[in-house]
């Protein structure tokens, strides 16, 4: 999984675009694939899309990837507004009917430093 932010630093009130790309590196299709994003408290969810489809929820943000063929990728784009100064993160998780992590560690995190 790869994740990035449109900027490493922003001011309170600015909007930051986060992008996460998930690739099925397995040998078979992943049915029921989902990508889940969690923003830290200093960031407010504005919108989220997986491809052309909207995602659901706010905390967490749940994006339904459906069936992800072997070798295929999906990209989630999330727009957030900076609300509080400090170092804030987007944590990204992925799961499917055949891939469910036993721990609660994200597959990727992206940090943005928010200035007053």
N, C-alpha and C positions, 0 to 999 in steps of 0.2 A: 504494500500500500504506500502511496505517496500522498503527501499533503503539503499545502503551501498557503501563504497569506499574501494578499496584494501589497502589504507593507509590513515592515518589522516594527514600526513605530507610528502611533496616531495620537491625535488629541481627543479629549472627551468631546463627544458629539459627532466625531468622524465616523464614516462607515468603512468597514473592512470586509473584503471579499475573501472567503476561504474556499479552496478547491481541494478535493480529495479524490484520488483515482484508485479504485479497487480492481485488482486483476485476479481472476480465477486461475491460479497456478497449478491446480490439480489436473488429473487426467480425465475427469468426467465432469459433466455439467453439475452446477450447484443449484438445486431447486430451492425456492423460497428464500433467495438471498436478500438480505437487508443490510443497509449501511446506517449506522446510528452515530449521530454527532451530539456531543455535550459541550456547551459553552460554559466557561467559568462565570461567576456572578457579575463581573464587571462588564460583560458583553450582553447585549440584548438581541435576540433573534429578530430579524426583519423578514427574511424569506429564505427558502431552500428549495432546490430542484435537483432531481436526478435525471440527467438528460433533459427532455422536454416536459417531464411530469413533476408536479409539485410533491414535496415531502409533507409529512404529517407531524404534528406535535410541536412543542416548544422546548421542553426540558424533560426528556431528550427529544431530539429531532430524529424522526424515523423515516428512512427513504427505502421504498420497496424496489429492489432490483429485479424481482421475479426470478426467472431461470437464467442463470449466468453460465453460458457455455464454457467449456475448457479453453483457456487461453484468451477469453473475452474480458473486456474491461468496461466499467461504468464510471462516470464522473459525477460527483456531487458538488454543486456550487451553493455556498451558503453566504448570505449577506447578514452581517451583524453590525450593530451600532455600539461604539465605545461609550460606556456610561460612568465608569469610575477609573481614577488613575491607578496604575500598578501594572504588574505583569499578568496578563490574562491569556487563557488558552482555549483552543478547540481540541477536544479529544475525540478520536474517531475509532469506532469499533465496526466489525463486520461479522456476520453469521449467516448460516444457511441451514437447511434441514440436515445436511451431512457434515457441516463444520460448525461446531459450537465450542468456543474456548472455555476451559474450566476455570480460568482466572479472570479477574476483572481489569486486567491491564489493557489499555488501548493499543491498537495496532499502529497508530500514529498520533502525534500531538504537534500542534503549531502554537507558538507563543507570539503575542503582540504586546509590546510595551505601550501603555496608554499614559499620555502626559495630561496634566491638568488643563 
